[in-house]
Amino acid sequence: MLKIRLQRIGRKNDPSFRVVLTDSKHSTKSGKFLEILGTYNPKAGEKKLDGDKIKYWMSKGAKCSDTMHNFLVHDKIIEGKKVNVLPKKKPTVKRKELKVKK
């Protein structure tokens, strides 16, 4: 299955991302992709997405990662609600008081 997702590029402590179309069999770290669909620089706040290409590949059956889905909804490239990408919080468990042996 084809996926549209972010691929990290850039140096250590200076993140920037490519928006790529890749086969879901390839891991994110392999670097293999079929096409570059845009860029995202979180430090500068720049986002350049090719909406026509993204819509074309989605019509061919490509799925978006959750973060990419939220970017596309925010930029009004696709319709829908945003997806929660944060992990679910687990309830905190109180520590049992240490019993002092006498």
FENZIGI-V776318 format. One record per residue. SS is DSSP state (@ for helix, = for strand, . for the rest). OMEGA is omega in whole degrees, 0 to 359 (NA if undefined). Layout:
BEGIN
SS_OMEGA ; SS_OMEGA
END
This chain:
BEGIN
._178 ; =_180 ; =_172 ; =_183 ; =_179 ; =_175 ; =_183 ; =_172 ; =_179 ; ._184 ; ._175 ; ._181 ; ._176 ; ._187 ; ._165 ; =_189 ; =_168 ; =_170 ; =_187 ; =_171 ; =_183 ; =_175 ; =_184 ; ._177 ; ._180 ; ._177 ; ._181 ; ._184 ; ._184 ; ._179 ; ._181 ; ._176 ; ._181 ; ._184 ; =_175 ; =_183 ; =_179 ; =_178 ; =_177 ; =_178 ; =_185 ; ._181 ; ._180 ; ._181 ; ._181 ; =_177 ; =_177 ; =_181 ; =_176 ; ._186 ; @_182 ; @_180 ; @_180 ; @_178 ; @_179 ; @_182 ; @_177 ; @_176 ; @_177 ; ._175 ; ._179 ; ._178 ; =_179 ; =_169 ; ._183 ; @_180 ; @_178 ; @_177 ; @_180 ; @_177 ; @_183 ; @_177 ; @_180 ; @_180 ; ._177 ; ._174 ; ._174 ; ._178 ; ._175 ; ._178 ; ._176 ; ._181 ; ._177 ; ._182 ; ._179 ; ._179 ; ._179 ; ._179 ; ._176 ; ._179 ; ._181 ; ._180 ; ._180 ; ._178 ; ._177 ; ._180 ; ._178 ; ._180 ; ._179 ; ._180 ; ._180 ; ._NA
END
